[in-house]
Amino acid sequence: MFENALFVIPVTTSLICIGTGYYMLKKPPKSINHFYGYRTNRSMKSEEAWKFSQKYAAKSMIKWGFYYLLTTPLAFIIEPNLMWEISIALGLMFLFVFIPIFKTERALKQKFDEKK
């Protein structure tokens, strides 16, 4: 089980996403900075956008981290060779790590770009 990339990569990455999201939700950065928090051009345009994006991104990371964790049964269903295991696992990782970013950016755009 621990040598199966379709198990190890989703479990470790999803737990990191869930843990990071939880930490960001409980201890969000107090002000706009370039070191900690959800940092994109759109999130750093205003203090209001910054605060919104920190909470939204944290909740999204937690949610999609749990969804990613649900892919671990694939490790017991699919038995490809190691190269395919790694490819599938990394593809899923890319998908589930970047969905919260796309969702947060879309929410920021809808909430703050429509005000203009």
N, C-alpha and C positions, 0 to 999 in steps of 0.2 A: 504494500500500500504506500509506504513512504518513498518508494523509488518510482512511483507513478507520477509523472509531471502533471497529468490531468487532475490529480488530487492535491499535490503539494503546492503548485503555483496558485490555483484558486483559493485554497485555504489560507495561505500566508498573505496573499495580496488582499483578499477580502477582509481579513482581520486587521490588516494595516489600515485599510480604508475606513472600516467601522471605528477603529480606535482613534484615528486622526479626526474623523468627523465628530465623534463624541467630544474629544478634547477641544476642538474648535468651537463646538456648541457651548461648552461649559466655560471656556476661557477664550472668548474672542479677542482679537487685537483691539485695543482701545482707540487707536487712531490709525489713519492711513500710513502705511510703512512699506518698505521694499523687502522686508525680511520674513514676516510671519503673516499668514492668513491667505485668503483667496485674492491673489494679486493679478489683475489684468488691467488693461487701459480703461475699459468700461467701468470696472469696479472701483477704480481709483479717481474717477472724475469728480466725485463729491463725497462728502461725509455721509449723506443719506444713502447713496449707492453703495458705499463701502459697508455700512452696517447691514443693509439689506443682503448684500452678496455673501457676507460672512455667515449669516444664519442660514440662508438658502443653500449655499454650497455645503455647509456642514450636514444639514438634514439630507441633502441629496447624496452625499458620500455615504452616509449611514444606510440609507435605503438601498442604493445600488450595490453597496458592499454586501448586504444581506442577499440580494438577488444573485450576485456573483457566487456567493457561498452555496446557493442552491444548484449550481452546476457541478458540484463535486460528485454526484452519483454517476456522471459520465465516466469517471475513472473506473467504475465497476461494470459499466455496460460496454464501453468501447475498448477494444484491446489492439490498438494499432502498434506499429513499431515506435521506438523512442523518438525518432525524428517527427513523426506525425503527432505524437502526444505533445511534444514541446510546441509544435506549430499551432495546434488547436488551442492549447493552454495559453500561449502568448496572444493569439488572436482574440480569445475571450477576455484576457486581461486588458488588452488595448481597448476593446469595446466597453467593458464595464468601468474602466478607470476614466475614460474620456466622456462617457454619457453625462456624468454630473457636471462636467465643464460646459458641454454644449447646452444642457438644460439651464444652468445658471446664467450663461451668457444670453440665452433667449429670454429668460425672465427679466434680466437687467434691461435688455433692449426694449421689451414690451412696457416695462414699468417706467423707465426713465427717458427713452427716446421719444415716446408718444407725448410727453409733456411739452415738447418744443413746438 
